[in-house]
Amino acid sequence: MGQGLRAARTARGWSQDRLIFEIERYAQRHLTDIASAASLKTYVSEWENGKRSIGERYAAILRPLLGVTDEELRGGAEKVQTQQTDGYDDLLSRIDSAQSISNSMVQTFLDQTELLRTMDRQMGAAGLVDQMAGHLASMEDALTFAVLPSARRPIATALAGASTLAAWQALDAGSVERAWRRYELAKRAAQEADSPLYLAHAMGEQAYVLRDAGRPEMAVELIRNAQRTQPERHSPRLKAWLSAAEAELCAAIPHMGDDARRALERAAESLPNGDETRDADMLSIFLNGGHLTRWRGNVLAMLGDGDAMDELYAALRAADSSFVRARSGLHSDLAEAHLARGELEDARNHLQQARLLANRTGSVRYRRRVELLTGRL
């Protein structure tokens, strides 16, 4: 029962004492009554050793602190029990409710996703786990009981975008299996919506899970399959995003440096001019010239290219301060570029900034990268 809690705690590099400190700090900020520090020490030990169940009061604190779902927190041993109802009357009531979902309700779903996306990039994903889970559940429920394609497609499109965001948040929080399942949900929703844009984007992001899991060749194959998914219906910005992602994935494979550079060229050719970052039909992607400069610098740094430094510092000067987690990645890229040149002091300075931003957003993924780079100093 406590394996989920222990795994989530250690993924953040927290001791039991640090977890207790964070519980107390969370309770103070949210005016929540909790046990004394001595009692909490006993609780945490007993939770992790399976001697005590995690009550909902503490689970509601631990989920946003650790960025995990209820099932992940409890290690799959305890499930939230839901009331199951039966009968045609209830079924028809749900169908009627789904049928009445109007364009304004779908827009509400999209607005909620946008709010969660903004909060995520500024504050990190960990504290949003409950909100995101509830958001997806609402859309899945609406889609389950929507009958006709005219009603299902708008909901499915909204679900595809939200599921991809939820998957990336899970990956950032170190919950790999949840990320994979969310991407599968996004792909199913995109297919239901007849949206090759959202399907290709979900496949492209899912490739990063494979890369991080040690399957970079399979990741490249998946991103290339994404680009072949009805490319005539892809927007120019999506094509640029997919090419840039392919470049980054290729750069992780020693013999594919030329492939990475060619993919960067395709990304630059596809990207629309101007400062606009998003397409009306592809809200899940943020990409303009400034973002691509940072991406190109990241790829060149991975390849050990001397031009990486100029690209990365240009991206740092132009970086949007609201993209807090992305700035952690940018400082990590600069640290890697300085390491390649043997400039250890500069590398340390950027790693310090990367670590602070990763801790601020609770990003397990970036913390791991910082630790890997620190080990090369």
ABEGO torsion letter per residue (X at the ends): XAAAAAAAAAAAGBBAAAAAAAAAAAAAAAGBBBBBAAAAAAAAAAAAAGABBBBAAAAAAAAAAAGBBAAAAAGGABBBBBBBBBEAAAAAAAAAAAAABBAAAAAAAAAAAAAAAAAAAAAEAAAAAAAAAAAAAAAAAAAAABABAAAAAAAAAAAAAAAAAAAAAAAAAGBAAAAAAAAAAAAAAAAAAGBAAAAAAAAAAAAAAAAAAGBAAAAAAAAAAAAABGAAABBAAAAAAAAAAAAAAAAABAAAAAAAAAAAAAAAAABBBEABABBAABAABBBBAAAAAAAAAAAAAAAGBAAAAAAAAAAAAABBAABAAAAAAAAAAAAAAAAAAGBAAAAAAAAAAAAAAAAAAGBAAAAAAAAAAAAAX
